[in-house]
Each structure stands twice: as structure tokens, then as C-alpha cells.
């Protein structure tokens, strides 16, 4: 299943959540999650987290990882180590947006989240 988009390229104007994506052979592995921000307005922020589930319905109380708050276009990557969470079979991206200042108070971000397996032995060498 991997590499794959956890969240395909989308433009969002409100808080949201992506689809539940099955991990397939990525379950229990170390993954690289890449957040791409391709469009922003000024004076706004994005908080994005990745959640895990064993059954695709129960997501627990805390995310697996949370990206630091973002304000600008760019690509940002984080390691998602599932080796201690071998029961996780589904992942989901969730985001929250804020906008302040003048003009339309509605935020707007163009974003995507991409997942790929990481070969830990090669990454350490």
C-alpha cells in the first residue's frame, strides 16, 4: 500500500479530517509522513496530526504524531514509528485552522499528506 497519500491534495477552508486509510504491509513499520502546504493566506495557522486505529472506527484519545504549527508553504516531514503500535491498521489525518487580522476571517490552506516506508538500517548509516 505504501507509498501513498494519507490525504490527497486538497484545499480546505475549515477544520477537517481525511479518510481512514488502511496501512496494509506498512503496519508496525517506521514511516515518513510528509505534510505539503501548497497554498496559504496571510495571518493564519495550521495544526495537523495523524491518528491511528485498529479497526478504522475507534481512534483513541491522542494522535500518534502532531506536526508543529505551520504558517507558510513548504514541505515538512516527521517520522512515524509504529513498531510499538503493531495493532494499528488505519491512519487518518486531522487538521485545525485559525485566521486572525483583517479581511475575511475564514482560513484557507492547500495541503496534502504523503506516507512512505523508511528503511531504518539505511537511514541510520
Secondary structure, 3 states (H helix, E strand, C coil): CCCEEEEEEEEECCCEECCCEECHHHCCCEEEEEEEEEEECCCEEEEEEEEEECCCCCCCCCCCEECCCECCCEEEEEEEECCCCCCCCEEEEEEEEEECCCCCCCCCEEEEEEEEECCHHHHHC
